[in-house]
Amino acid sequence: MLRDSFPCNVGTLERAARFVAGFFLLFVFPGDAAAGSSGFILSFLGGLGVLSGAVGYCPIYAFLKIDTSGKKEEGGRGREGPSKG
């Protein structure tokens, strides 16, 4: 049901990288180095990274029609762009 609204558009390796980087921004880095508004911004960006890595959906990719998941979409579109034919 929810998967139909937010299809996976992020590849497996990228999901792992987003999750790890988001984890560090969210939990490790702000506690050591940042305070105030910079800590809030780093935590927010880390939360976005963890969430998009866990779910596999990136709203910016959806807006720009980018799909790194490697799955073919209906209509001949996938990772390589529009079909020529």
C-alpha positions in Angstrom: 0.0 0.0 0.0 2.6 2.6 1.1 5.1 1.0 -1.3 2.9 2.0 -4.2 3.1 5.7 -3.2 6.9 5.6 -2.6 8.6 3.1 -4.9 12.2 2.3 -4.3 14.4 4.6 -6.4 17.7 4.2 -4.6 20.1 1.3 -5.3 21.4 -1.1 -2.6 25.0 0.2 -2.4 23.7 3.8 -2.2 21.2 2.9 0.4 23.9 1.4 2.6 26.1 4.5 2.1 23.3 6.8 2.9 22.4 4.9 6.1 26.0 4.8 7.3 26.7 8.5 6.6 23.4 9.4 8.1 24.1 7.4 11.2 27.4 9.3 11.7 25.8 12.7 11.1 22.9 11.9 13.4 24.6 10.2 16.3 28.4 10.4 16.2 29.5 13.8 14.7 27.0 16.3 16.4 27.8 15.0 19.8 31.5 15.6 19.4 31.8 18.7 17.4 28.6 20.7 16.8 26.2 22.6 19.0 23.3 24.9 18.4 22.0 25.4 14.9 24.9 23.6 13.1 24.2 20.5 15.3 20.5 20.7 14.4 21.3 20.9 10.7 23.7 18.0 10.9 21.2 15.9 12.9 18.4 16.7 10.4 20.6 15.7 7.4 21.6 12.6 9.2 18.0 11.7 9.9 17.2 12.1 6.2 20.1 9.9 5.3 19.1 7.2 7.7 15.5 7.3 6.6 16.1 7.3 2.9 18.7 4.5 3.3 16.3 2.4 5.3 13.3 3.0 3.1 15.0 3.2 -0.3 13.1 6.2 -1.4 14.5 9.7 -2.2 12.0 12.5 -2.9 14.7 14.5 -4.7 15.4 11.6 -7.0 11.7 11.2 -7.6 11.4 14.9 -8.5 14.4 14.7 -10.9 13.1 11.3 -12.2 16.4 9.6 -11.2 16.3 5.9 -10.4 19.5 4.1 -9.2 17.7 1.0 -8.0 18.3 -0.8 -11.3 14.7 -1.8 -11.6 12.9 -1.3 -14.9 9.8 0.9 -14.7 6.8 0.4 -16.9 7.0 2.2 -20.2 10.6 1.2 -20.9 12.2 3.6 -18.5 14.8 2.6 -16.0 18.3 3.4 -15.0 19.3 4.2 -18.6 16.6 6.7 -19.3 13.9 6.7 -21.9 13.8 3.8 -24.4 14.6 4.5 -28.0 12.2 2.7 -30.0 
